[in-house]
Amino acid sequence: MKAIVCKTWGLPDTLAVEDLDDVIPGPGQIAIDIRAAGVNFPDVLIIQNKYQVKPELPFTPGSELAGVVRAVGEGVTQFKAGDQVIAFTGQGAFAQQIAVPAQAVMPMPPGMDFDTAAAITLTYGTSHHAVVDRAQLKAGETMLVLGAAGGVGLAAIEIGKALGARVIAAASSDEKLAVCKEHGADATINYTTQDLREAVKAATGGKGPDVIYDPVGGIYAEPAFRSIGWRGRYLVVGFANGEIPKLPLNLSLLKGASLVGVFWGEFARREPKANLAAMRELMGWLAAGKIKPHISGRYALADTPKALNDMAARKVTGKVVIQPQK
């Protein structure tokens, strides 16, 4: 089978496609023929050794996938060969095959396509944990989403609307904001052409948002936090800008506001039952049409470096997927 291999820390162009042995599941494992693998911003960071999780070299990147069970290991009774499944794993998804622990696998809902199945775990899992669990967003509240046209941003918009909140989307171009509107945003802000603080003030009638969802960091974090409403919750989701901001903590005092960290991967590891309940709620929303992953690009396995470069250059709206069998 073929797989993308990272042998040295570096940019996406250092990755290579290699022929590896077919996988054989060990006890408690499931071997999967991968039909689609979701691409996420952490994939860009992890190959450069810039992410919280630091795998040993060499390794195959990619953390979420959908495919067909090819074989099960000793002790696995809940799945069988031929089942269509979704899996979240720390690495190994940018390949034609993978062996993963059975507890990392869930059945694909009937009628779902592989690309959609591969695009839902990390982005929607992160945003559900952030918006529902960490922020406790309520119907009638207002949420500002920065970097709103990215995978987690669009997921946050849809989840906010599913909860009955008003959602303001902020992104870097009118084209990206048009996608945000298609996914339910009530108002939009182009922060390359508008003053963010003034635009937020106008969009909230001077009250400020109850929740700010920030997967970007960088120069927009402080003006956004200065705009937050009383008892607001500022979600620290990530730093796609590449710069970790330094926020004046007196702002938290003055607004009675909270800085709330969001680390979905650790949440899923420490609280698997709560994460499973969240995924079940997401699948219900998907079936009801309340959420729908926006897949803007599909790449063959050999084009994985291009997919990661496009992600790093912020050319991606929503999600892109790798189709390893092509």
Number of C-alpha atoms within 10 A of each C-alpha: 15 18 24 26 22 22 15 15 16 16 17 20 12 13 20 17 17 12 11 14 9 14 17 17 19 17 13 16 22 28 24 30 25 28 25 32 34 29 29 25 19 22 20 25 22 21 25 16 15 15 14 9 12 12 15 10 12 11 16 22 25 24 22 27 35 32 28 21 22 21 21 25 19 11 11 17 10 11 18 15 13 13 15 25 22 27 27 25 18 15 17 23 30 30 29 25 26 27 24 21 19 20 14 14 20 17 16 20 15 8 7 12 15 22 23 21 25 32 28 28 20 20 26 26 22 23 27 25 24 23 25 16 13 16 24 12 21 17 13 12 15 25 31 32 30 26 27 31 31 28 26 30 28 32 28 34 30 26 24 28 21 15 16 15 20 22 27 26 28 27 22 18 14 16 12 22 23 15 18 29 18 11 21 21 26 17 17 23 24 18 18 12 10 12 12 18 19 12 18 25 16 12 19 20 10 14 15 24 29 25 27 29 29 26 23 24 21 16 13 17 22 16 15 21 26 16 26 30 22 16 16 23 27 27 21 19 20 19 17 22 16 13 12 14 15 11 14 11 11 10 16 20 11 11 17 14 21 20 16 15 14 23 13 21 18 10 15 18 10 11 12 14 11 14 20 14 11 19 19 12 13 20 17 14 16 16 15 10 10 17 24 18 23 21 17 12 14 19 18 15 24 20 18 24 19 14 25 23 16 15 22 21 10 16 12 20 23 23 26 28 28 28 26 25 15 11
